[in-house]
Amino acid sequence: MKTNVIMNGSALEHLKELPEESINMCMTSPPYWALRDYGVDGQLGLEKTFDEYITKLCDIFDGVKRALKKEGTCWVNLGDTYYGSGKGAGGDISNSKEVWGFENKEKKNCEHCAKEFEGYAFQRFCGSACSGVDNTPREKKGELKDKCLTMIPMRFAIEMVNRGWILRNVIIWYKPNAMPSSVKDRFTVDFEYIFFFSKQKKYYFNEQREEKKDTWGGRWGKMPKGNRPNAMIGRKEMTKEEFAQKYQDRNKRTVWSLPTKSFSEAHFAVYPEELCETPLKAGCPKFNCVKCGSPKELEIEREQARRETALAETGRLKTEAQADLQRVNSEVEAKVAEANSGFTQRV
């Protein structure tokens, strides 16, 4: 199978082109529900209900599961949406340019009263009178009240587990430089979820370590009173300095503090490269020496991290992604040329 390939089109359809059990891992951040219009017909994220959105999203990951190796893993970054507040289908979003980022309007008919009005591509109703929860024609009326979190990430994770995935971790991506919010009746949301799934109980995972701060709260040296007699016989007493030197790091925790980063090209939802670093190091196999079998990791810059498949939504994004991919490939080839020729990738 070719690597470093950009497939432009429907993820659901292009996943069918991948051989069964052919990829080591998947990491993606799908479009969130009712938050942005990418200007593509049939796009994911503009479904009338979040139930429909979750169904379509999990159908795509059924395709990922088919193409993923038995020892493979899947990492999904997904954010939530507020219901009926202009940031989710059901509310009056005529004044939410800053949320959607599009200003072009078109003539269309209201789905409730059939009145003709000018609106954005994602608008379905002429105004708040027709977009209220009580009179909105949905499959299930009044599912949630306005301003309520839809809890889409949780609903998505549960549906994935129902479809046979094993949920190993719920990771919190804390954004210390999160965008300020104008809301006055709740707290500003400064985190998103990353779900870590596997296909089976045993899978490839390279443990990741992080610096450990001294959090020991016990006594040093002498045995506390009340312990069993002879409890410390044969044990060497450890000073605080010795403890700190021995346990300098620890298994990585599930709250990752990573600031967001700006992106000058035509993409509306780019996550920072550092966010991909840990899943790639944890989920992508290392390189093994063909002579002795010992692993060796090729040190390549974060932006050259092992890409398998990128699914671009528009031709414009595809062109820009191909240019970026060509640059990255040339840099990767230069790095690989410097590496020991006696190493090959483990599959």
N, C-alpha and C positions, 0 to 999 in steps of 0.2 A: 504494500500500500504506500502511495506517495505521502510524504510529510510536508508540512508548511504549505498547505493548500487552502485558498480562500474559496468558499462556496457561497455564491450570491443567490439568495432566494429563501424559500421556506425551509426552516430547520427540520420540520417534520418530514418533508420530502427528501431532503439531502441526506438525512440520517439513514434512509433506506439504502443509499448507495455505499455506505460503509460496510465492509465485511463483518460478519458476526464475530464477536469477541476479538476485536482487532486493536482496541485502544487501551492505554494504561489508566488514564484518568480523564475526568471532565471537570472544568471549572467555568462557571458562567454566571452572569447576572442578567436574567431575562427582564424585559420591560415590565414595570410595575403596573398594577391595574389602575386605569383611569387617571394617569398622571401626565402622560405626554403623547402627542401624536407625531409619529415619524413620517407621515405623508405617504404611507404604503397601503394599498388595498389589502384587506384581510389580515392586517397586522395583529399581533398579540398585544393585549392590554386595553383594548377599547370594547370589550364585550359588554353586553347590557347588564349582566349580573356577575358578581365575583365567583359564583358557583361555576358558571360557564368558563370563566377565565382559568380557574384552578383545574377544571377538567381538561381543557386544551393544553395547559402547561404540563400536566402530568402525562398526557398522551405523548408529548415530545420526549419526556424523560423515559417513557417506555422504550422509545427508539434508542435513547442513550444506553439504556440497560442492555439492550440487545447487542449493541456494538462494543460494550465495555467488556474487558477480559474478566474472568472469574475473580481474579485477585484485585480488580480495579476499584477505584473510589470515585465519588462524585461530590463536588462542592458547589453549593448554590447560594449566591448572595441575593437576598430578597427583602424589600422594604414594605411597610404597611401603608394604608390609605385611610383617611377619615371619610365616613359615609355622609353623603348629602351635604357637603360643606363647600362645594365648588372644587374640591380635590378628589372627587369621586363621582361616578355617574349617579344622577338622581338629584343633584343640586343645581342651582343657577350659576353657571360658570362663565357667563358672558363677560365678566370683568376680571378674568383670571389669566391675563396674558403672561404675567410673570411666572405662572405655574406651567403653562403649556408652551410658551415661547413662539406662538404663531399668531399672525395678525390678519391673514387673508380670510375674508368671509365669503360665503356663497349662499344663494337662495335655496331654501329647503322647506319642508313641511313639518310642522310639529307632530310628534308621534302620539300626542294626547288629544289635541283639539283640531289637528290638520291645518291650522292656520299657517300661511306662508310667512317666513321671516328670514332675515339674513343672519347667518351664524357660522361659527367655525366648523371644521370637518367633524369634530368630535361631539358637537352639540346635537342633542336629540329633541330638545323641547324649546319652546319660544320664550319661556321665562319661568320664574319661580312658581307662578300659579299652576303651571302644568307639570312642574318637575318635582312637586312635593311627594313624599313617600306615600301618602294616603291615596292619591289619585294617579299615581304612575302605573301604567300597564306593565306589570312584571309577572313572571311566572309565579313568584311568591311575594305577596304584598306585605309591606311592613316588616321585612326581615329584621332590619336594624333601624334605630332612630337616628335622626340627623346628628352629626358631630360625634358619632360613636366610631371607635376604631373597628375596622372590619376584621382584624386579626387574620389577615390573609396568610402571613408566614406560618402561623400555627396550623391553619386549615390545610395549607399546602403540605406541610411536614406530615400531618396525620394521613392525608390521602396517599402520599408516597409510601408510608409504612404499610398502609392497607394494600398497596400494589406490590408488596414484596421487598421493598428496600429496608435496609437496617440503618436506623438513625444512630450514629455513633456519638455525635456532639452537636450541641447548639452553641455556636460561637457568637459572641457579641463584638461587633466592630464599633468601638467607641471613637467618635470623631471630635477631637478637642477643639477644632476650628469649625464646628458645624455652623451653617448659616443661621443668622439671627431670625427670630420669628416675631411677628407683630401680634400674636395672640395674647390675650389678657386673662383668659379663664382656664389655662392649663400650662404645663411646663413645656419648654422647648425640647423637641426630640433630637438627641445627639448621638444616636446609634442605629445600626441596622443589624440584621441577622445573617449569619452564614451557617448553612446546614451541611454537615459532613455525613455522607451516606456511603455504605458499602453494599456489594451484592451478596456477600456471604460472610460467615463468621470469621474466617481466616482470609486475610487480604494483605497486600503489600502496604507497609507503613514504616517509614523511617522516622524514629522518634526525634522530636525537635526539643532542644533545650533553650532555656532562657536564664539570664542572670538572676541569682537568688540573693535577696537581701536577708540579713540576719533577723529572723523572727523567732528565734528560740526563746522561750519564756521560762525555762526551768533553771535549775541550779547547775553550777559548773564544779567539777572536781569531786566534792564530797557527796556521799549518798544521803539523800533526805531521810529523816527519821520516819519510822513506821514501815519501812520496806522489810521484806522477808529476810531472815538471817542468811548470811552468805550470798546475798543476791548479787553482790559486786565482785565475788571471788573470780579471779581469772580474767577480769575485764580491766582494760587500761583506762584510767581517768583521762578525760579529754578537756583541754582548756578551751576557752572561747576562741582564741586565735587558731587553734588546731581545728576546731569545728568549722570555722569560717573558711579555712583553706581546703578542707576536705569536701565541703558541700558548697562549692562556689556557684553552681547552677542547679536547675531543677527542670522537671518535665514542664513543657510550656503550658500555660493556663489558657482558659477559654475566653478571656476578655483581652482583645487586642486594641491597643491605643494607637491609631494611625490617622494622621491628618489627611483631609482631602487635598487634591491638587488640581490646579487649573489646566486646561487643555486648549490650545489655540486652534486646532483643526475643527472640522464640522462633525462633532460628535457631542451629544447632549448629556451623556451619563457615563463618563470615564472614571473607573475606580483607580486608586493609586497602584503603581507597580508593586509596592511593598506588600499590598494586600494579597497578591498572587504568590509571593515568594514562599511563605510557609507551606501552603497547600502543595505547591510544585515540589518543594524539597521533601515533603512528607509522602506524597503520593506517586511521584515519578521514580522508577527504578534507577539505581546508580549504574555506573559502568564497572564491569568486571574484567580483570586481567585474564586473557585466554590461557596464560601459562600457569599461574598459581591460583587463580580463582578469587583473589582478594579484590574487594571493591575499591574503586577510585572515582572520586567525584571530579568532573571537569568544572573548573571555576569559570563561569561565564556571567557577564553582567546581568542584572535583573531583567532589563528590557529584552535580553536575548534568551529569556527562560524558554524551556522547551514547549513550543506551541504545536499543537496537533491540528486543530481545525478551528478556523474563525468563520462565523456565519455573519456576513454583512447584509444589512437590510436594504440598502439602496446602491445604485451604480456609482454614485458619487463617493460614498463611503468605501466601496470596493476599490475604486481607483486609488484613493488615498491610502488604504490599508495595504494594497499591493506595493506601492512605493515604499512604505515603511517596512514591509516584509522583505523586500529586495535588499534594503539597506541592512536590516538585521541579519539576513542570511549571509551576506558578504562578511560581516563582522564575526559571525559564528564560525564560518569556514576558516577564517584566519586563526581563531582561537583553537579550533580542532587540529589544524595543521601543526600547531606548536605542541600539542599533547602527545603522549606516548602512543606510537602506532600499534603497540601491543595490547591496547585496550579496546574492548568492544562492548556494546550495550547489552545488558541482560534483558531477556524477554520472558 
